[in-house]
């Protein structure tokens, strides 16, 4: 069985910083991508197993929330 991965996003107008952790709290990946649908899509396709995302609420997060909701594995 694959365990849940937890992703934190720090969202800015031009960049998104991310940190991916497993259920034990071990950092699996971290980095920065540009705040575009194309970059977000390419990055999300690299994620393995089930995952959930937490993000801060700012004026730049609405479209990212909607897009992650559509792309989340079922």
PQR file with spaces between the fields and no chain letter, atoms N, CA, C, O and H, PARSE charges and radii, in Angstrom:
ATOM       1  N    UNK     1       0.833   -1.186    0.000 -0.4000 1.5000
ATOM       2  CA   UNK     1       0.000    0.000    0.000 -0.0000 2.0000
ATOM       3  C    UNK     1       0.876    1.246    0.000  0.5500 1.7000
ATOM       4  O    UNK     1       1.876    1.303    0.715 -0.5500 1.4000
ATOM       5  N    UNK     2       0.511    2.226   -0.785 -0.4000 1.5000
ATOM       6  CA   UNK     2       1.245    3.479   -0.862 -0.0000 2.0000
ATOM       7  C    UNK     2       0.715    4.431    0.202  0.5500 1.7000
ATOM       8  O    UNK     2      -0.497    4.597    0.346 -0.5500 1.4000
ATOM       9  H    UNK     2      -0.302    2.179   -1.366  0.4000 1.0000
ATOM      10  N    UNK     3       1.622    5.053    0.944 -0.4000 1.5000
ATOM      11  CA   UNK     3       1.177    5.982    1.980 -0.0000 2.0000
ATOM      12  C    UNK     3       0.941    7.369    1.396  0.5500 1.7000
ATOM      13  O    UNK     3       1.445    7.714    0.327 -0.5500 1.4000
ATOM      14  H    UNK     3       2.606    4.918    0.827  0.4000 1.0000
ATOM      15  N    UNK     4       0.167    8.145    2.125 -0.4000 1.5000
ATOM      16  CA   UNK     4      -0.181    9.503    1.715 -0.0000 2.0000
ATOM      17  C    UNK     4       1.050   10.401    1.775  0.5500 1.7000
ATOM      18  O    UNK     4       1.834   10.326    2.721 -0.5500 1.4000
ATOM      19  H    UNK     4      -0.242    7.866    2.994  0.4000 1.0000
ATOM      20  N    UNK     5       1.214   11.241    0.773 -0.4000 1.5000
ATOM      21  CA   UNK     5       2.228   12.293    0.783 -0.0000 2.0000
ATOM      22  C    UNK     5       1.533   13.612    1.065  0.5500 1.7000
ATOM      23  O    UNK     5       0.408   13.841    0.624 -0.5500 1.4000
ATOM      24  H    UNK     5       0.576   11.302    0.004  0.4000 1.0000
ATOM      25  N    UNK     6       2.212   14.474    1.803 -0.4000 1.5000
ATOM      26  CA   UNK     6       1.660   15.764    2.196 -0.0000 2.0000
ATOM      27  C    UNK     6       2.501   16.860    1.565  0.5500 1.7000
ATOM      28  O    UNK     6       3.729   16.845    1.653 -0.5500 1.4000
ATOM      29  H    UNK     6       3.126   14.288    2.162  0.4000 1.0000
ATOM      30  N    UNK     7       1.823   17.821    0.921 -0.4000 1.5000
ATOM      31  CA   UNK     7       2.512   18.862    0.179 -0.0000 2.0000
ATOM      32  C    UNK     7       2.116   20.222    0.729  0.5500 1.7000
ATOM      33  O    UNK     7       0.933   20.523    0.887 -0.5500 1.4000
ATOM      34  H    UNK     7       0.826   17.833    0.848  0.4000 1.0000
ATOM      35  N    UNK     8       3.112   21.028    1.016 -0.4000 1.5000
ATOM      36  CA   UNK     8       2.885   22.411    1.424 -0.0000 2.0000
ATOM      37  C    UNK     8       3.318   23.328    0.301  0.5500 1.7000
ATOM      38  O    UNK     8       4.394   23.165   -0.273 -0.5500 1.4000
ATOM      39  H    UNK     8       4.073   20.783    0.888  0.4000 1.0000
ATOM      40  N    UNK     9       2.464   24.300   -0.008 -0.4000 1.5000
ATOM      41  CA   UNK     9       2.774   25.267   -1.059 -0.0000 2.0000
ATOM      42  C    UNK     9       2.868   26.668   -0.471  0.5500 1.7000
ATOM      43  O    UNK     9       1.998   27.084    0.295 -0.5500 1.4000
ATOM      44  H    UNK     9       1.590   24.432    0.459  0.4000 1.0000
ATOM      45  N    UNK    10       3.915   27.391   -0.826 -0.4000 1.5000
ATOM      46  CA   UNK    10       4.077   28.800   -0.480 -0.0000 2.0000
ATOM      47  C    UNK    10       3.948   29.558   -1.788  0.5500 1.7000
ATOM      48  O    UNK    10       4.846   29.519   -2.629 -0.5500 1.4000
ATOM      49  H    UNK    10       4.621   27.053   -1.449  0.4000 1.0000
ATOM      50  N    UNK    11       2.833   30.242   -1.956 -0.4000 1.5000
ATOM      51  CA   UNK    11       2.467   30.794   -3.256 -0.0000 2.0000
ATOM      52  C    UNK    11       2.723   32.301   -3.312  0.5500 1.7000
ATOM      53  O    UNK    11       2.330   33.060   -2.427 -0.5500 1.4000
ATOM      54  H    UNK    11       2.104   30.274   -1.272  0.4000 1.0000
ATOM      55  N    UNK    12       3.393   32.694   -4.382 -0.4000 1.5000
ATOM      56  CA   UNK    12       3.658   34.108   -4.651 -0.0000 2.0000
ATOM      57  C    UNK    12       3.157   34.419   -6.058  0.5500 1.7000
ATOM      58  O    UNK    12       2.726   33.519   -6.779 -0.5500 1.4000
ATOM      59  H    UNK    12       3.712   32.078   -5.101  0.4000 1.0000
ATOM      60  N    UNK    13       3.210   35.644   -6.433 -0.4000 1.5000
ATOM      61  CA   UNK    13       2.683   36.042   -7.746 -0.0000 2.0000
ATOM      62  C    UNK    13       3.408   35.329   -8.888  0.5500 1.7000
ATOM      63  O    UNK    13       2.770   34.909   -9.854 -0.5500 1.4000
ATOM      64  H    UNK    13       3.560   36.375   -5.847  0.4000 1.0000
ATOM      65  N    UNK    14       4.726   35.187   -8.790 -0.4000 1.5000
ATOM      66  CA   UNK    14       5.495   34.619   -9.899 -0.0000 2.0000
ATOM      67  C    UNK    14       6.077   33.240   -9.621  0.5500 1.7000
ATOM      68  O    UNK    14       6.516   32.563  -10.550 -0.5500 1.4000
ATOM      69  H    UNK    14       5.244   35.527   -8.006  0.4000 1.0000
ATOM      70  N    UNK    15       6.092   32.811   -8.369 -0.4000 1.5000
ATOM      71  CA   UNK    15       6.675   31.512   -8.032 -0.0000 2.0000
ATOM      72  C    UNK    15       5.824   30.759   -7.005  0.5500 1.7000
ATOM      73  O    UNK    15       5.037   31.348   -6.265 -0.5500 1.4000
ATOM      74  H    UNK    15       5.735   33.361   -7.613  0.4000 1.0000
ATOM      75  N    UNK    16       6.010   29.446   -6.990 -0.4000 1.5000
ATOM      76  CA   UNK    16       5.402   28.566   -5.992 -0.0000 2.0000
ATOM      77  C    UNK    16       6.524   27.710   -5.418  0.5500 1.7000
ATOM      78  O    UNK    16       7.175   26.962   -6.147 -0.5500 1.4000
ATOM      79  H    UNK    16       6.649   28.967   -7.592  0.4000 1.0000
ATOM      80  N    UNK    17       6.748   27.818   -4.116 -0.4000 1.5000
ATOM      81  CA   UNK    17       7.702   26.946   -3.443 -0.0000 2.0000
ATOM      82  C    UNK    17       6.924   25.775   -2.868  0.5500 1.7000
ATOM      83  O    UNK    17       5.812   25.946   -2.368 -0.5500 1.4000
ATOM      84  H    UNK    17       6.219   28.426   -3.524  0.4000 1.0000
ATOM      85  N    UNK    18       7.509   24.587   -2.939 -0.4000 1.5000
ATOM      86  CA   UNK    18       6.808   23.399   -2.456 -0.0000 2.0000
ATOM      87  C    UNK    18       7.715   22.548   -1.579  0.5500 1.7000
ATOM      88  O    UNK    18       8.939   22.586   -1.699 -0.5500 1.4000
ATOM      89  H    UNK    18       8.412   24.448   -3.344  0.4000 1.0000
ATOM      90  N    UNK    19       7.090   21.782   -0.698 -0.4000 1.5000
ATOM      91  CA   UNK    19       7.771   20.782    0.118 -0.0000 2.0000
ATOM      92  C    UNK    19       6.855   19.572    0.186  0.5500 1.7000
ATOM      93  O    UNK    19       5.690   19.687    0.566 -0.5500 1.4000
ATOM      94  H    UNK    19       6.095   21.751   -0.600  0.4000 1.0000
ATOM      95  N    UNK    20       7.384   18.414   -0.182 -0.4000 1.5000
ATOM      96  CA   UNK    20       6.632   17.159   -0.157 -0.0000 2.0000
ATOM      97  C    UNK    20       7.200   16.292    0.969  0.5500 1.7000
ATOM      98  O    UNK    20       8.401   16.029    1.019 -0.5500 1.4000
ATOM      99  H    UNK    20       8.331   18.321   -0.490  0.4000 1.0000
ATOM     100  N    UNK    21       6.309   15.850    1.877 -0.4000 1.5000
ATOM     101  CA   UNK    21       6.718   14.983    2.986 -0.0000 2.0000
ATOM     102  C    UNK    21       5.877   13.713    2.973  0.5500 1.7000
ATOM     103  O    UNK    21       4.739   13.708    2.505 -0.5500 1.4000
ATOM     104  H    UNK    21       5.333   16.064    1.836  0.4000 1.0000
ATOM     105  N    UNK    22       6.464   12.632    3.499 -0.4000 1.5000
ATOM     106  CA   UNK    22       5.701   11.398    3.648 -0.0000 2.0000
ATOM     107  C    UNK    22       4.994   11.397    5.003  0.5500 1.7000
ATOM     108  O    UNK    22       5.098   12.361    5.761 -0.5500 1.4000
ATOM     109  H    UNK    22       7.389   12.637    3.880  0.4000 1.0000
ATOM     110  N    UNK    23       4.281   10.324    5.303 -0.4000 1.5000
ATOM     111  CA   UNK    23       3.505   10.249    6.542 -0.0000 2.0000
ATOM     112  C    UNK    23       4.388   10.300    7.789  0.5500 1.7000
ATOM     113  O    UNK    23       3.917   10.690    8.858 -0.5500 1.4000
ATOM     114  H    UNK    23       4.196    9.540    4.687  0.4000 1.0000
ATOM     115  N    UNK    24       5.643    9.918    7.671 -0.4000 1.5000
ATOM     116  CA   UNK    24       6.569    9.961    8.805 -0.0000 2.0000
ATOM     117  C    UNK    24       7.213   11.332    8.977  0.5500 1.7000
ATOM     118  O    UNK    24       7.946   11.557    9.940 -0.5500 1.4000
ATOM     119  H    UNK    24       6.026    9.602    6.803  0.4000 1.0000
ATOM     120  N    UNK    25       6.943   12.251    8.047 -0.4000 1.5000
ATOM     121  CA   UNK    25       7.504   13.590    8.130 -0.0000 2.0000
ATOM     122  C    UNK    25       8.826   13.765    7.415  0.5500 1.7000
ATOM     123  O    UNK    25       9.444   14.826    7.507 -0.5500 1.4000
ATOM     124  H    UNK    25       6.347   12.068    7.265  0.4000 1.0000
ATOM     125  N    UNK    26       9.272   12.739    6.702 -0.4000 1.5000
ATOM     126  CA   UNK    26      10.528   12.836    5.952 -0.0000 2.0000
ATOM     127  C    UNK    26      10.314   13.657    4.688  0.5500 1.7000
ATOM     128  O    UNK    26       9.354   13.433    3.952 -0.5500 1.4000
ATOM     129  H    UNK    26       8.770   11.877    6.628  0.4000 1.0000
ATOM     130  N    UNK    27      11.206   14.603    4.438 -0.4000 1.5000
ATOM     131  CA   UNK    27      11.124   15.433    3.237 -0.0000 2.0000
ATOM     132  C    UNK    27      11.511   14.592    2.032  0.5500 1.7000
ATOM     133  O    UNK    27      12.615   14.051    1.970 -0.5500 1.4000
ATOM     134  H    UNK    27      11.987   14.785    5.037  0.4000 1.0000
ATOM     135  N    UNK    28      10.601   14.486    1.078 -0.4000 1.5000
ATOM     136  CA   UNK    28      10.846   13.721   -0.144 -0.0000 2.0000
ATOM     137  C    UNK    28      11.329   14.609   -1.277  0.5500 1.7000
ATOM     138  O    UNK    28      12.115   14.179   -2.121 -0.5500 1.4000
ATOM     139  H    UNK    28       9.704   14.926    1.128  0.4000 1.0000
ATOM     140  N    UNK    29      10.855   15.855   -1.295 -0.4000 1.5000
ATOM     141  CA   UNK    29      11.245   16.790   -2.355 -0.0000 2.0000
ATOM     142  C    UNK    29      10.907   18.199   -1.916  0.5500 1.7000
ATOM     143  O    UNK    29       9.972   18.416   -1.145 -0.5500 1.4000
ATOM     144  H    UNK    29      10.216   16.205   -0.610  0.4000 1.0000
ATOM     145  N    UNK    30      11.672   19.150   -2.411 -0.4000 1.5000
ATOM     146  CA   UNK    30      11.357   20.556   -2.207 -0.0000 2.0000
ATOM     147  C    UNK    30      11.993   21.359   -3.323  0.5500 1.7000
ATOM     148  O    UNK    30      13.002   20.960   -3.905 -0.5500 1.4000
ATOM     149  H    UNK    30      12.432   18.974   -3.037  0.4000 1.0000
ATOM     150  N    UNK    31      11.381   22.499   -3.610 -0.4000 1.5000
ATOM     151  CA   UNK    31      11.895   23.329   -4.680 -0.0000 2.0000
ATOM     152  C    UNK    31      10.958   24.465   -5.006  0.5500 1.7000
ATOM     153  O    UNK    31      10.052   24.782   -4.235 -0.5500 1.4000
ATOM     154  H    UNK    31      10.561   22.823   -3.137  0.4000 1.0000
ATOM     155  N    UNK    32      11.178   25.070   -6.145 -0.4000 1.5000
ATOM     156  CA   UNK    32      10.388   26.221   -6.598 -0.0000 2.0000
ATOM     157  C    UNK    32      10.071   26.047   -8.075  0.5500 1.7000
ATOM     158  O    UNK    32      10.918   25.634   -8.866 -0.5500 1.4000
ATOM     159  H    UNK    32      11.914   24.813   -6.771  0.4000 1.0000
ATOM     160  N    UNK    33       8.835   26.370   -8.427 -0.4000 1.5000
ATOM     161  CA   UNK    33       8.421   26.379   -9.831 -0.0000 2.0000
ATOM     162  C    UNK    33       7.792   27.733  -10.124  0.5500 1.7000
ATOM     163  O    UNK    33       7.473   28.486   -9.205 -0.5500 1.4000
ATOM     164  H    UNK    33       8.146   26.706   -7.784  0.4000 1.0000
ATOM     165  N    UNK    34       7.617   28.039  -11.393 -0.4000 1.5000
ATOM     166  CA   UNK    34       6.953   29.293  -11.743 -0.0000 2.0000
ATOM     167  C    UNK    34       5.444   29.147  -11.551  0.5500 1.7000
ATOM     168  O    UNK    34       4.908   28.041  -11.628 -0.5500 1.4000
ATOM     169  H    UNK    34       7.877   27.427  -12.140  0.4000 1.0000
ATOM     170  N    UNK    35       4.775   30.245  -11.305 -0.4000 1.5000
ATOM     171  CA   UNK    35       3.323   30.242  -11.058 -0.0000 2.0000
ATOM     172  C    UNK    35       2.543   30.276  -12.367  0.5500 1.7000
ATOM     173  O    UNK    35       1.857   31.248  -12.680 -0.5500 1.4000
ATOM     174  H    UNK    35       5.211   31.143  -11.243  0.4000 1.0000
ATOM     175  N    UNK    36       2.669   29.188  -13.121 -0.4000 1.5000
ATOM     176  CA   UNK    36       1.908   29.055  -14.365 -0.0000 2.0000
ATOM     177  C    UNK    36       1.223   27.698  -14.366  0.5500 1.7000
ATOM     178  O    UNK    36       1.682   26.768  -13.703 -0.5500 1.4000
ATOM     179  H    UNK    36       3.227   28.398  -12.867  0.4000 1.0000
ATOM     180  N    UNK    37       0.132   27.580  -15.103 -0.4000 1.5000
ATOM     181  CA   UNK    37      -0.556   26.292  -15.205 -0.0000 2.0000
ATOM     182  C    UNK    37       0.368   25.234  -15.805  0.5500 1.7000
ATOM     183  O    UNK    37       0.364   24.080  -15.375 -0.5500 1.4000
ATOM     184  H    UNK    37      -0.241   28.335  -15.642  0.4000 1.0000
ATOM     185  N    UNK    38       1.147   25.629  -16.786 -0.4000 1.5000
ATOM     186  CA   UNK    38       2.058   24.684  -17.443 -0.0000 2.0000
ATOM     187  C    UNK    38       3.088   24.130  -16.456  0.5500 1.7000
ATOM     188  O    UNK    38       3.324   22.922  -16.428 -0.5500 1.4000
ATOM     189  H    UNK    38       1.150   26.566  -17.136  0.4000 1.0000
ATOM     190  N    UNK    39       3.696   24.987  -15.654 -0.4000 1.5000
ATOM     191  CA   UNK    39       4.690   24.532  -14.667 -0.0000 2.0000
ATOM     192  C    UNK    39       4.050   23.693  -13.578  0.5500 1.7000
ATOM     193  O    UNK    39       4.605   22.675  -13.166 -0.5500 1.4000
ATOM     194  H    UNK    39       3.504   25.968  -15.676  0.4000 1.0000
ATOM     195  N    UNK    40       2.874   24.120  -13.107 -0.4000 1.5000
ATOM     196  CA   UNK    40       2.171   23.373  -12.066 -0.0000 2.0000
ATOM     197  C    UNK    40       1.766   21.990  -12.584  0.5500 1.7000
ATOM     198  O    UNK    40       1.896   20.995  -11.872 -0.5500 1.4000
ATOM     199  H    UNK    40       2.423   24.948  -13.442  0.4000 1.0000
ATOM     200  N    UNK    41       1.286   21.935  -13.800 -0.4000 1.5000
ATOM     201  CA   UNK    41       0.892   20.663  -14.409 -0.0000 2.0000
ATOM     202  C    UNK    41       2.088   19.720  -14.539  0.5500 1.7000
ATOM     203  O    UNK    41       1.998   18.546  -14.178 -0.5500 1.4000
ATOM     204  H    UNK    41       1.180   22.744  -14.378  0.4000 1.0000
ATOM     205  N    UNK    42       3.190   20.225  -15.046 -0.4000 1.5000
ATOM     206  CA   UNK    42       4.391   19.395  -15.225 -0.0000 2.0000
ATOM     207  C    UNK    42       4.885   18.880  -13.878  0.5500 1.7000
ATOM     208  O    UNK    42       5.267   17.715  -13.767 -0.5500 1.4000
ATOM     209  H    UNK    42       3.263   21.179  -15.339  0.4000 1.0000
ATOM     210  N    UNK    43       4.884   19.725  -12.859 -0.4000 1.5000
ATOM     211  CA   UNK    43       5.341   19.308  -11.541 -0.0000 2.0000
ATOM     212  C    UNK    43       4.395   18.271  -10.931  0.5500 1.7000
ATOM     213  O    UNK    43       4.861   17.273  -10.382 -0.5500 1.4000
ATOM     214  H    UNK    43       4.574   20.672  -12.950  0.4000 1.0000
ATOM     215  N    UNK    44       3.095   18.480  -11.011 -0.4000 1.5000
ATOM     216  CA   UNK    44       2.137   17.550  -10.417 -0.0000 2.0000
ATOM     217  C    UNK    44       2.213   16.170  -11.066  0.5500 1.7000
ATOM     218  O    UNK    44       1.929   15.166  -10.413 -0.5500 1.4000
ATOM     219  H    UNK    44       2.716   19.291  -11.457  0.4000 1.0000
ATOM     220  N    UNK    45       2.587   16.110  -12.319 -0.4000 1.5000
ATOM     221  CA   UNK    45       2.717   14.814  -13.002 -0.0000 2.0000
ATOM     222  C    UNK    45       3.908   14.008  -12.482  0.5500 1.7000
ATOM     223  O    UNK    45       3.996   12.809  -12.745 -0.5500 1.4000
ATOM     224  H    UNK    45       2.818   16.925  -12.850  0.4000 1.0000
ATOM     225  N    UNK    46       4.824   14.644  -11.748 -0.4000 1.5000
ATOM     226  CA   UNK    46       5.966   13.932  -11.166 -0.0000 2.0000
ATOM     227  C    UNK    46       5.641   13.338   -9.802  0.5500 1.7000
ATOM     228  O    UNK    46       6.423   12.545   -9.278 -0.5500 1.4000
ATOM     229  H    UNK    46       4.752   15.618  -11.534  0.4000 1.0000
ATOM     230  N    UNK    47       4.508   13.702   -9.218 -0.4000 1.5000
ATOM     231  CA   UNK    47       4.155   13.235   -7.874 -0.0000 2.0000
ATOM     232  C    UNK    47       3.716   11.784   -7.902  0.5500 1.7000
ATOM     233  O    UNK    47       2.996   11.355   -8.803 -0.5500 1.4000
ATOM     234  H    UNK    47       3.873   14.347   -9.644  0.4000 1.0000
ATOM     235  N    UNK    48       4.158   11.035   -6.903 -0.4000 1.5000
ATOM     236  CA   UNK    48       3.811    9.617   -6.803 -0.0000 2.0000
ATOM     237  C    UNK    48       2.763    9.398   -5.721  0.5500 1.7000
ATOM     238  O    UNK    48       2.693   10.129   -4.733 -0.5500 1.4000
ATOM     239  H    UNK    48       4.743   11.384   -6.171  0.4000 1.0000
ATOM     240  N    UNK    49       1.960    8.378   -5.938 -0.4000 1.5000
ATOM     241  CA   UNK    49       1.004    7.952   -4.919 -0.0000 2.0000
ATOM     242  C    UNK    49      -0.039    8.996   -4.579  0.5500 1.7000
ATOM     243  O    UNK    49      -0.110   10.053   -5.206 -0.5500 1.4000
ATOM     244  H    UNK    49       2.017    7.784   -6.740  0.4000 1.0000
ATOM     245  N    UNK    50      -0.842    8.687   -3.583 -0.4000 1.5000
ATOM     246  CA   UNK    50      -1.849    9.662   -3.166 -0.0000 2.0000
ATOM     247  C    UNK    50      -1.187   10.846   -2.464  0.5500 1.7000
ATOM     248  O    UNK    50      -0.182   10.678   -1.773 -0.5500 1.4000
ATOM     249  H    UNK    50      -0.784    7.829   -3.074  0.4000 1.0000
ATOM     250  N    UNK    51      -1.741   12.022   -2.639 -0.4000 1.5000
ATOM     251  CA   UNK    51      -1.196   13.210   -2.005 -0.0000 2.0000
ATOM     252  C    UNK    51      -2.323   14.178   -1.657  0.5500 1.7000
ATOM     253  O    UNK    51      -3.422   14.124   -2.209 -0.5500 1.4000
ATOM     254  H    UNK    51      -2.557   12.158   -3.201  0.4000 1.0000
ATOM     255  N    UNK    52      -2.003   15.058   -0.727 -0.4000 1.5000
ATOM     256  CA   UNK    52      -2.911   16.138   -0.356 -0.0000 2.0000
ATOM     257  C    UNK    52      -2.081   17.405   -0.228  0.5500 1.7000
ATOM     258  O    UNK    52      -0.894   17.351    0.090 -0.5500 1.4000
ATOM     259  H    UNK    52      -1.110   15.102   -0.279  0.4000 1.0000
ATOM     260  N    UNK    53      -2.710   18.541   -0.478 -0.4000 1.5000
ATOM     261  CA   UNK    53      -1.999   19.817   -0.522 -0.0000 2.0000
ATOM     262  C    UNK    53      -2.558   20.773    0.516  0.5500 1.7000
ATOM     263  O    UNK    53      -3.767   20.837    0.740 -0.5500 1.4000
ATOM     264  H    UNK    53      -3.675   18.585   -0.737  0.4000 1.0000
ATOM     265  N    UNK    54      -1.662   21.510    1.142 -0.4000 1.5000
ATOM     266  CA   UNK    54      -2.042   22.628    2.017 -0.0000 2.0000
ATOM     267  C    UNK    54      -1.383   23.874    1.452  0.5500 1.7000
ATOM     268  O    UNK    54      -0.228   23.847    1.027 -0.5500 1.4000
ATOM     269  H    UNK    54      -0.680   21.458    0.961  0.4000 1.0000
ATOM     270  N    UNK    55      -2.135   24.966    1.455 -0.4000 1.5000
ATOM     271  CA   UNK    55      -1.578   26.216    0.953 -0.0000 2.0000
ATOM     272  C    UNK    55      -2.135   27.381    1.745  0.5500 1.7000
ATOM     273  O    UNK    55      -3.212   27.303    2.335 -0.5500 1.4000
ATOM     274  H    UNK    55      -3.073   24.988    1.800  0.4000 1.0000
ATOM     275  N    UNK    56      -1.380   28.452    1.741 -0.4000 1.5000
ATOM     276  CA   UNK    56      -1.854   29.651    2.396 -0.0000 2.0000
ATOM     277  C    UNK    56      -2.923   30.317    1.525  0.5500 1.7000
ATOM     278  O    UNK    56      -2.943   30.136    0.308 -0.5500 1.4000
ATOM     279  H    UNK    56      -0.505   28.516    1.261  0.4000 1.0000
ATOM     280  N    UNK    57      -3.787   31.068    2.143 -0.4000 1.5000
ATOM     281  CA   UNK    57      -4.823   31.773    1.388 -0.0000 2.0000
ATOM     282  C    UNK    57      -4.341   33.189    1.085  0.5500 1.7000
ATOM     283  O    UNK    57      -4.184   34.010    1.989 -0.5500 1.4000
ATOM     284  H    UNK    57      -3.771   31.215    3.132  0.4000 1.0000
ATOM     285  N    UNK    58      -4.110   33.462   -0.194 -0.4000 1.5000
ATOM     286  CA   UNK    58      -3.724   34.808   -0.631 -0.0000 2.0000
ATOM     287  C    UNK    58      -4.510   35.130   -1.891  0.5500 1.7000
ATOM     288  O    UNK    58      -5.299   34.313   -2.366 -0.5500 1.4000
ATOM     289  H    UNK    58      -4.237   32.795   -0.928  0.4000 1.0000
ATOM     290  N    UNK    59      -4.299   36.287   -2.414 -0.4000 1.5000
ATOM     291  CA   UNK    59      -5.024   36.679   -3.619 -0.0000 2.0000
ATOM     292  C    UNK    59      -4.565   35.904   -4.856  0.5500 1.7000
ATOM     293  O    UNK    59      -5.191   36.006   -5.911 -0.5500 1.4000
ATOM     294  H    UNK    59      -3.658   36.950   -2.028  0.4000 1.0000
ATOM     295  N    UNK    60      -3.485   35.135   -4.741 -0.4000 1.5000
ATOM     296  CA   UNK    60      -2.956   34.397   -5.881 -0.0000 2.0000
ATOM     297  C    UNK    60      -3.321   32.912   -5.861  0.5500 1.7000
ATOM     298  O    UNK    60      -2.902   32.182   -6.759 -0.5500 1.4000
ATOM     299  H    UNK    60      -2.976   35.052   -3.884  0.4000 1.0000
ATOM     300  N    UNK    61      -4.094   32.430   -4.860 -0.4000 1.5000
ATOM     301  CA   UNK    61      -4.265   30.995   -4.681 -0.0000 2.0000
ATOM     302  C    UNK    61      -5.522   30.394   -5.294  0.5500 1.7000
ATOM     303  O    UNK    61      -5.589   29.172   -5.428 -0.5500 1.4000
ATOM     304  H    UNK    61      -4.435   33.024   -4.131  0.4000 1.0000
ATOM     305  N    UNK    62      -6.501   31.169   -5.666 -0.4000 1.5000
ATOM     306  CA   UNK    62      -7.769   30.618   -6.139 -0.0000 2.0000
ATOM     307  C    UNK    62      -7.626   29.651   -7.294  0.5500 1.7000
ATOM     308  O    UNK    62      -8.145   28.537   -7.225 -0.5500 1.4000
ATOM     309  H    UNK    62      -6.447   32.161   -5.558  0.4000 1.0000
ATOM     310  N    UNK    63      -6.944   30.039   -8.346 -0.4000 1.5000
ATOM     311  CA   UNK    63      -6.816   29.172   -9.512 -0.0000 2.0000
ATOM     312  C    UNK    63      -5.966   27.945   -9.199  0.5500 1.7000
ATOM     313  O    UNK    63      -6.186   26.877   -9.772 -0.5500 1.4000
ATOM     314  H    UNK    63      -6.523   30.945   -8.402  0.4000 1.0000
ATOM     315  N    UNK    64      -4.996   28.088   -8.294 -0.4000 1.5000
ATOM     316  CA   UNK    64      -4.140   26.963   -7.937 -0.0000 2.0000
ATOM     317  C    UNK    64      -4.940   25.925   -7.156  0.5500 1.7000
ATOM     318  O    UNK    64      -4.791   24.725   -7.389 -0.5500 1.4000
ATOM     319  H    UNK    64      -4.818   28.955   -7.829  0.4000 1.0000
ATOM     320  N    UNK    65      -5.781   26.374   -6.238 -0.4000 1.5000
ATOM     321  CA   UNK    65      -6.652   25.457   -5.497 -0.0000 2.0000
ATOM     322  C    UNK    65      -7.547   24.692   -6.465  0.5500 1.7000
ATOM     323  O    UNK    65      -7.649   23.468   -6.384 -0.5500 1.4000
ATOM     324  H    UNK    65      -5.902   27.349   -6.049  0.4000 1.0000
ATOM     325  N    UNK    66      -8.190   25.403   -7.374 -0.4000 1.5000
ATOM     326  CA   UNK    66      -9.081   24.759   -8.342 -0.0000 2.0000
ATOM     327  C    UNK    66      -8.327   23.742   -9.195  0.5500 1.7000
ATOM     328  O    UNK    66      -8.822   22.639   -9.428 -0.5500 1.4000
ATOM     329  H    UNK    66      -8.108   26.398   -7.441  0.4000 1.0000
ATOM     330  N    UNK    67      -7.158   24.099   -9.653 -0.4000 1.5000
ATOM     331  CA   UNK    67      -6.377   23.220  -10.526 -0.0000 2.0000
ATOM     332  C    UNK    67      -5.903   21.986   -9.773  0.5500 1.7000
ATOM     333  O    UNK    67      -5.976   20.879  -10.307 -0.5500 1.4000
ATOM     334  H    UNK    67      -6.756   24.995   -9.465  0.4000 1.0000
ATOM     335  N    UNK    68      -5.419   22.150   -8.542 -0.4000 1.5000
ATOM     336  CA   UNK    68      -4.980   20.988   -7.743 -0.0000 2.0000
ATOM     337  C    UNK    68      -6.150   20.064   -7.446  0.5500 1.7000
ATOM     338  O    UNK    68      -5.985   18.845   -7.425 -0.5500 1.4000
ATOM     339  H    UNK    68      -5.360   23.049   -8.108  0.4000 1.0000
ATOM     340  N    UNK    69      -7.328   20.629   -7.216 -0.4000 1.5000
ATOM     341  CA   UNK    69      -8.522   19.816   -6.947 -0.0000 2.0000
ATOM     342  C    UNK    69      -8.864   18.930   -8.149  0.5500 1.7000
ATOM     343  O    UNK    69      -9.280   17.783   -7.984 -0.5500 1.4000
ATOM     344  H    UNK    69      -7.462   21.620   -7.233  0.4000 1.0000
ATOM     345  N    UNK    70      -8.688   19.465   -9.340 -0.4000 1.5000
ATOM     346  CA   UNK    70      -8.972   18.697  -10.558 -0.0000 2.0000
ATOM     347  C    UNK    70      -7.938   17.607  -10.796  0.5500 1.7000
ATOM     348  O    UNK    70      -8.277   16.533  -11.293 -0.5500 1.4000
ATOM     349  H    UNK    70      -8.350   20.396   -9.474  0.4000 1.0000
ATOM     350  N    UNK    71      -6.692   17.867  -10.452 -0.4000 1.5000
ATOM     351  CA   UNK    71      -5.592   16.968  -10.768 -0.0000 2.0000
ATOM     352  C    UNK    71      -5.309   15.940   -9.674  0.5500 1.7000
ATOM     353  O    UNK    71      -4.554   14.997   -9.909 -0.5500 1.4000
ATOM     354  H    UNK    71      -6.417   18.739  -10.049  0.4000 1.0000
ATOM     355  N    UNK    72      -5.887   16.094   -8.503 -0.4000 1.5000
ATOM     356  CA   UNK    72      -5.596   15.188   -7.385 -0.0000 2.0000
ATOM     357  C    UNK    72      -5.989   13.770   -7.743  0.5500 1.7000
ATOM     358  O    UNK    72      -7.072   13.545   -8.284 -0.5500 1.4000
ATOM     359  H    UNK    72      -6.501   16.860   -8.312  0.4000 1.0000
ATOM     360  N    UNK    73      -5.116   12.799   -7.447 -0.4000 1.5000
ATOM     361  CA   UNK    73      -5.445   11.404   -7.759 -0.0000 2.0000
ATOM     362  C    UNK    73      -6.662   10.938   -6.982  0.5500 1.7000
ATOM     363  O    UNK    73      -6.867   11.345   -5.839 -0.5500 1.4000
ATOM     364  H    UNK    73      -4.237   12.981   -7.008  0.4000 1.0000
ATOM     365  N    UNK    74      -7.449   10.110   -7.578 -0.4000 1.5000
ATOM     366  CA   UNK    74      -8.670    9.581   -6.941 -0.0000 2.0000
ATOM     367  C    UNK    74      -8.431    8.187   -6.438  0.5500 1.7000
ATOM     368  O    UNK    74      -9.335    7.571   -5.872 -0.5500 1.4000
ATOM     369  H    UNK    74      -7.283    9.778   -8.507  0.4000 1.0000
